Amino acid sequence: MKNNAALLSVNGLSISFGGLQALKDVYLEIQPHEVVGLIGPNGAGKTTAFNAICGIIKPDKGTLELRGKNQNWPRTSDLSKLGIARTLQGVGLFPDLTVLENVMIGAQKFSRTGIISAGFGTNTRDEKELKDRSMSVLERVYAAGLAHRRADTLSYPDTKRVAIARALVAEPTILMLDEPAGGLGPQDIEWMNSLIRNLTSQMSVLIVEHHMDVIMSVCDRLYVLNFGEVIASGAADVVRRDPAVIAAYLGTGAA
């Protein structure tokens, strides 16, 4: 099912680890300005699919298209120039750097002289531009007041905000969020839902998440994996009532 209007299209994605088939003929598509959820039980292959798109794992087979054009499976170093940014389950901030420095690292594609020199004061013009970009994004996620704090002094919810800011500062076309609500309380989850919904004015979002209230609140469409295969896809309110999905993941009470 090919749609040239798609920002990103994956077809036939298959990956094996030794004798274990982790993914088999997985497909998904992301349209402009939508939120797509990738869900399924533990071990279904969600993170493996994420990592293939991000260049962390090399697929055995499958095709990737960006904006209707064939694209080699990327390396992680290619993501920014392809308009893709992602967060990690484990946040992944540099603990001994400040919040602002962490976010500036995400803005490296805008640096004319390289992030190391620009981020640490050897090029005043570059440094100011990167700081301004980074502060603007920190304000957007309500974390500007944390800019000069070391990352290892933050609360866990605040590290989530900073990790998202570091991804957003690259101004991606596609933002990939890996368990963004994991470890958050109800108030922070509501904030996260609101942020994700607001992001679609500027980008598309692909999200892996176990919190079904988040998925059902923010996602336009869902792809459901089970044992490495897509067992259902479509509008979120339709997919959640699919008998195969209920059996595999959601449980009878979720319909």
Wavefront OBJ file of the C-alpha trace (Angstrom):
o trace
v 0.000 0.000 0.000
v 2.109 2.845 -1.349
v 1.195 6.478 -0.973
v 3.498 9.030 -2.563
v 2.159 11.709 -0.207
v 3.636 9.891 2.785
v 6.522 11.505 4.600
v 7.853 8.071 5.490
v 6.871 4.649 4.178
v 8.277 1.290 5.299
v 7.462 -1.950 3.499
v 8.596 -5.544 3.965
v 10.817 -4.776 6.955
v 12.262 -8.061 8.203
v 14.952 -8.619 10.817
v 16.308 -11.797 12.368
v 18.663 -12.228 15.302
v 20.241 -15.620 14.813
v 17.338 -18.029 14.494
v 14.804 -15.590 15.967
v 12.558 -13.703 13.547
v 12.153 -10.330 15.269
v 10.219 -8.615 12.453
v 8.504 -10.102 9.412
v 7.226 -7.985 6.510
v 6.408 -5.017 8.722
v 4.898 -1.974 7.032
v 3.961 1.470 8.246
v 3.333 4.893 6.813
v 3.443 8.396 8.238
v 1.523 11.214 6.596
v 2.236 14.928 7.100
v 0.986 16.432 10.363
v -0.282 13.239 11.979
v 0.556 11.195 15.056
v 1.077 7.488 14.392
v 1.284 4.961 17.219
v 3.274 1.728 17.086
v 1.942 -0.562 19.811
v 1.934 -4.183 20.877
v 2.773 -6.460 23.801
v 6.281 -6.715 25.226
v 8.624 -8.363 22.757
v 6.383 -7.626 19.767
v 9.185 -5.823 17.902
v 8.269 -2.166 18.406
v 11.707 -0.971 19.494
v 13.384 -3.126 16.842
v 11.322 -1.384 14.152
v 12.162 1.998 15.665
v 15.845 1.143 15.715
v 15.803 0.010 12.084
v 14.296 3.312 10.956
v 16.902 5.154 13.030
v 19.860 3.212 11.668
v 20.745 1.412 14.887
v 19.866 -2.001 13.410
v 20.414 -2.978 9.786
v 17.394 -4.792 8.298
v 17.709 -8.120 6.507
v 15.284 -6.821 3.905
v 12.692 -4.146 3.351
v 12.351 -0.744 1.718
v 12.232 2.762 3.111
v 10.849 5.788 1.302
v 10.979 9.421 2.347
v 8.600 11.819 0.623
v 7.892 9.199 -2.046
v 11.556 8.565 -2.924
v 13.529 5.399 -2.238
v 15.989 5.903 0.589
v 18.811 3.708 1.818
v 18.295 2.609 5.399
v 19.951 5.461 7.280
v 22.836 5.579 9.668
v 22.212 7.368 12.938
v 24.451 10.191 11.724
v 22.106 10.705 8.744
v 18.922 11.302 10.736
v 19.171 15.041 11.233
v 19.738 15.853 7.574
v 16.841 13.524 6.656
v 14.559 15.502 8.957
v 14.204 12.769 11.597
v 14.803 13.140 15.337
v 14.128 10.677 18.130
v 14.109 10.384 21.891
v 15.313 7.352 23.829
v 13.571 5.268 26.481
v 16.447 5.969 28.829
v 16.468 9.737 28.114
v 20.186 9.739 27.208
v 21.228 13.170 28.503
v 24.875 13.926 29.205
v 24.850 14.108 33.019
v 27.820 16.450 33.478
v 26.564 19.041 30.968
v 23.977 21.706 31.646
v 20.465 21.460 30.253
v 21.281 24.193 27.733
v 24.439 22.415 26.566
v 22.500 19.167 26.149
v 19.930 20.872 23.952
v 22.604 22.706 21.954
v 24.063 19.332 20.988
v 20.752 18.564 19.308
v 21.115 21.764 17.266
v 24.446 20.791 15.729
v 23.134 20.768 12.141
v 22.776 24.553 12.408
v 26.390 25.048 13.470
v 28.785 26.370 10.851
v 31.918 25.462 12.786
v 30.980 22.181 14.484
v 29.163 21.581 17.723
v 32.252 21.191 19.904
v 33.667 24.614 19.087
v 30.267 26.303 18.879
v 29.005 24.836 22.106
v 32.001 25.741 24.217
v 32.776 29.303 23.378
v 35.301 29.379 20.547
v 32.929 30.950 18.017
v 30.805 33.682 19.559
v 28.349 34.109 16.681
v 27.667 30.394 16.329
v 27.383 29.959 20.065
v 24.826 32.752 20.406
v 22.668 31.378 17.571
v 22.675 27.874 19.019
v 21.904 29.172 22.495
v 19.023 31.255 21.170
v 17.553 28.264 19.304
v 17.970 26.049 22.325
v 16.462 28.516 24.772
v 13.464 29.000 22.494
v 12.762 25.260 22.506
v 13.304 24.996 26.266
v 10.671 27.702 26.685
v 8.321 25.675 24.510
v 8.580 22.674 26.854
v 8.437 24.879 29.980
v 12.027 24.102 30.943
v 13.796 27.421 30.331
v 14.281 27.864 34.063
v 16.402 24.712 34.080
v 18.839 25.895 31.397
v 21.878 26.255 33.649
v 21.239 23.216 35.829
v 23.401 20.154 35.339
v 21.418 17.333 33.789
v 22.208 14.970 36.649
v 20.402 17.260 39.124
v 17.019 17.095 37.357
v 13.916 15.230 38.383
v 12.895 12.419 36.055
v 9.929 14.327 34.541
v 12.240 17.272 33.837
v 14.760 15.025 32.073
v 11.906 13.936 29.774
v 11.184 17.573 28.894
v 14.839 18.256 28.167
v 15.194 15.124 26.032
v 12.226 16.224 23.923
v 13.687 19.734 23.642
v 16.968 18.265 22.382
v 15.064 16.430 19.649
v 12.842 19.397 18.763
v 15.729 21.844 18.417
v 16.787 20.037 15.224
v 13.456 21.140 13.689
v 12.576 17.646 12.418
v 9.879 16.771 9.948
v 9.353 13.465 11.776
v 9.752 13.183 15.541
v 10.069 9.652 16.928
v 9.155 9.284 20.599
v 10.121 6.102 22.429
v 7.994 5.653 25.578
v 7.658 9.410 26.273
v 5.171 8.880 29.123
v 7.137 6.125 30.822
v 7.711 6.900 34.511
v 5.526 10.022 34.506
v 2.603 10.823 36.789
v -0.877 11.847 35.610
v -0.160 15.604 35.517
v 3.017 15.183 33.467
v 1.294 12.712 31.140
v -1.442 15.260 30.450
v 1.242 17.832 29.662
v 2.930 15.336 27.335
v -0.349 14.623 25.533
v -0.940 18.329 25.003
v 2.586 18.882 23.684
v 2.344 15.992 21.204
v -0.995 17.224 19.872
v 0.410 20.730 19.416
v 3.502 19.485 17.587
v 1.495 18.328 14.571
v 1.210 21.877 13.283
v 4.914 21.618 12.415
v 5.781 17.921 12.106
v 4.573 14.337 12.197
v 5.106 12.108 15.222
v 5.753 8.360 15.459
v 5.289 7.109 18.995
v 5.915 3.842 20.809
v 4.058 3.877 24.108
v 2.571 1.457 26.648
v 0.204 3.996 28.213
v -3.007 3.421 26.295
v -4.521 6.668 27.531
v -1.669 8.479 25.787
v -2.075 6.436 22.601
v -5.812 6.968 22.415
v -5.528 10.639 23.286
v -2.927 11.674 20.712
v -2.756 9.137 17.867
v -4.568 9.501 14.556
v -3.626 6.007 13.381
v -2.155 2.867 14.917
v -0.035 -0.048 13.788
v -0.198 -3.059 16.099
v 2.658 -5.565 16.216
v 2.487 -9.057 17.659
v 5.318 -11.587 17.349
v 7.042 -9.272 14.873
v 4.135 -8.879 12.436
v 1.553 -6.174 11.869
v -1.777 -7.652 12.946
v -3.872 -4.494 12.558
v -3.585 -0.934 11.303
v -5.895 2.006 10.827
v -7.719 4.712 12.767
v -7.058 4.483 16.490
v -10.701 4.166 17.545
v -11.218 1.340 15.026
v -8.029 -0.594 15.741
v -8.647 -0.689 19.494
v -11.845 -2.712 18.791
v -10.190 -5.205 16.442
v -10.626 -8.698 17.964
v -7.042 -9.669 17.101
v -5.735 -6.591 18.898
v -7.897 -7.177 21.948
v -6.697 -10.756 22.144
v -3.029 -9.882 21.656
v -2.615 -6.751 23.672
v -5.397 -4.501 24.869
v -7.525 -6.956 26.808
v -11.281 -7.255 26.715
v -11.798 -4.322 29.061
v -10.110 -1.896 26.636
v -12.733 -2.143 23.909
l 1 2 3 4 5 6 7 8 9 10 11 12 13 14 15 16 17 18 19 20 21 22 23 24 25 26 27 28 29 30 31 32 33 34 35 36 37 38 39 40 41 42 43 44 45 46 47 48 49 50 51 52 53 54 55 56 57 58 59 60 61 62 63 64 65 66 67 68 69 70 71 72 73 74 75 76 77 78 79 80 81 82 83 84 85 86 87 88 89 90 91 92 93 94 95 96 97 98 99 100 101 102 103 104 105 106 107 108 109 110 111 112 113 114 115 116 117 118 119 120 121 122 123 124 125 126 127 128 129 130 131 132 133 134 135 136 137 138 139 140 141 142 143 144 145 146 147 148 149 150 151 152 153 154 155 156 157 158 159 160 161 162 163 164 165 166 167 168 169 170 171 172 173 174 175 176 177 178 179 180 181 182 183 184 185 186 187 188 189 190 191 192 193 194 195 196 197 198 199 200 201 202 203 204 205 206 207 208 209 210 211 212 213 214 215 216 217 218 219 220 221 222 223 224 225 226 227 228 229 230 231 232 233 234 235 236 237 238 239 240 241 242 243 244 245 246 247 248 249 250 251 252 253 254 255
